[in-house]
Amino acid sequence: MNEPLYKLVYISRNEIKGDDATILHEIEQILASSRRKNPIANISGALMFNAGCFAQVLEGPHDDIQNSFERIQCDPRHSHVVVLSFEPTSRREFSNWSMAYLGADSTASAKFGGIMHESGFDAELLKADRIFDLLKEHLLEAE
Ligand SMILES: Cc1cc2nc3c(=O)[nH]c(=O)nc-3n(C[C@H](O)[C@H](O)[C@H](O)COP(=O)(O)O)c2cc1C
């Protein structure tokens, strides 16, 4: 029953072309799919977008994350998908969200944009914890 929990943190590059409204519309489609599918797959998490990049946290049982992530990473709406961490965790931090979203106009995303620029968009220099903590802090604040 109580399967061990895992969390996966990745970043990727946006491949949705067009103006802000087009990008927003596509992200709304992604969120609609996520909010429909993730509860069935036992997955909760958060997605952030800024500076042409996505960061996402997926939490749930190991195999459920793996199955969903295999599908997500093949999505042509993003590329250069880099897993920053995939490790056991003691509890869900985003249990209230099938997929929370922080867009480019949020404080968290502005900080994410800053972190991405600071790293020179080099995934090697990005720390999963920093992205995870940023999402956690801002979503708990918003709650
Ligand atoms: C950055 C990004 C994050 C995504 N996150 C999820 C997710 O958490 N859950 C999910 O089911 N699909 C997610 N998707 C969408 C999937 O890749 C796929 O398009 C979708 O699951 C197909 O669902 P559909 O049945 O609505 O066509 C994401 C796509 C992108 C580009």
The ligand as an SDF file (V2000), in Angstrom:
LIG
                    3D

 31 33  0  0  0  0  0  0  0  0999 V2000
    7.2530   20.9310  -19.5800 C   0  0  0  0  0  0  0  0  0  0  0  0
    6.1820   19.8880  -19.6850 C   0  0  0  0  0  0  0  0  0  0  0  0
    5.6590   19.3170  -18.5220 C   0  0  0  0  0  0  0  0  0  0  0  0
    4.6720   18.3350  -18.5930 C   0  0  0  0  0  0  0  0  0  0  0  0
    4.1970   17.7790  -17.4410 N   0  0  0  0  0  0  0  0  0  0  0  0
    3.2690   16.7980  -17.5100 C   0  0  0  0  0  0  0  0  0  0  0  0
    2.7930   16.1620  -16.3240 C   0  0  0  0  0  0  0  0  0  0  0  0
    3.1890   16.4730  -15.1830 O   0  0  0  0  0  0  0  0  0  0  0  0
    1.8620   15.1900  -16.4670 N   0  0  0  0  0  0  0  0  0  0  0  0
    1.3700   14.8090  -17.6830 C   0  0  0  0  0  0  0  0  0  0  0  0
    0.5200   13.9170  -17.7390 O   0  0  0  0  0  0  0  0  0  0  0  0
    1.7870   15.4010  -18.8120 N   0  0  0  0  0  0  0  0  0  0  0  0
    2.7240   16.3840  -18.7550 C   0  0  0  0  0  0  0  0  0  0  0  0
    3.1510   16.9810  -19.9090 N   0  0  0  0  0  0  0  0  0  0  0  0
    2.4630   16.6460  -21.1750 C   0  0  0  0  0  0  0  0  0  0  0  0
    2.8730   15.3120  -21.7290 C   0  0  0  0  0  0  0  0  0  0  0  0
    4.1280   15.4180  -22.3600 O   0  0  0  0  0  0  0  0  0  0  0  0
    1.8320   14.8060  -22.7560 C   0  0  0  0  0  0  0  0  0  0  0  0
    1.6630   15.7540  -23.7710 O   0  0  0  0  0  0  0  0  0  0  0  0
    0.5120   14.6090  -22.1270 C   0  0  0  0  0  0  0  0  0  0  0  0
    0.5870   13.8310  -20.9720 O   0  0  0  0  0  0  0  0  0  0  0  0
   -0.4520   13.9370  -23.1350 C   0  0  0  0  0  0  0  0  0  0  0  0
   -1.7080   14.0250  -22.5800 O   0  0  0  0  0  0  0  0  0  0  0  0
   -3.0750   14.0410  -23.4040 P   0  0  0  0  0  0  0  0  0  0  0  0
   -3.7070   12.7410  -23.0960 O   0  0  0  0  0  0  0  0  0  0  0  0
   -3.8490   15.2060  -22.8120 O   0  0  0  0  0  0  0  0  0  0  0  0
   -2.7530   14.2410  -24.8530 O   0  0  0  0  0  0  0  0  0  0  0  0
    4.1770   17.9390  -19.8680 C   0  0  0  0  0  0  0  0  0  0  0  0
    4.7070   18.4970  -21.0270 C   0  0  0  0  0  0  0  0  0  0  0  0
    5.7080   19.4660  -20.9450 C   0  0  0  0  0  0  0  0  0  0  0  0
    6.2580   20.0660  -22.2080 C   0  0  0  0  0  0  0  0  0  0  0  0
  1  2  1  0
  2  3  1  0
  2 30  2  0
  3  4  2  0
  4  5  1  0
  4 28  1  0
  5  6  2  0
  6  7  1  0
  6 13  1  0
  7  8  2  0
  7  9  1  0
  9 10  1  0
 10 11  2  0
 10 12  1  0
 12 13  2  0
 13 14  1  0
 14 15  1  0
 14 28  1  0
 15 16  1  0
 16 17  1  0
 16 18  1  0
 18 19  1  0
 18 20  1  0
 20 21  1  0
 20 22  1  0
 22 23  1  0
 23 24  1  0
 24 25  2  0
 24 26  1  0
 24 27  1  0
 28 29  2  0
 29 30  1  0
 30 31  1  0
M  END
$$$$
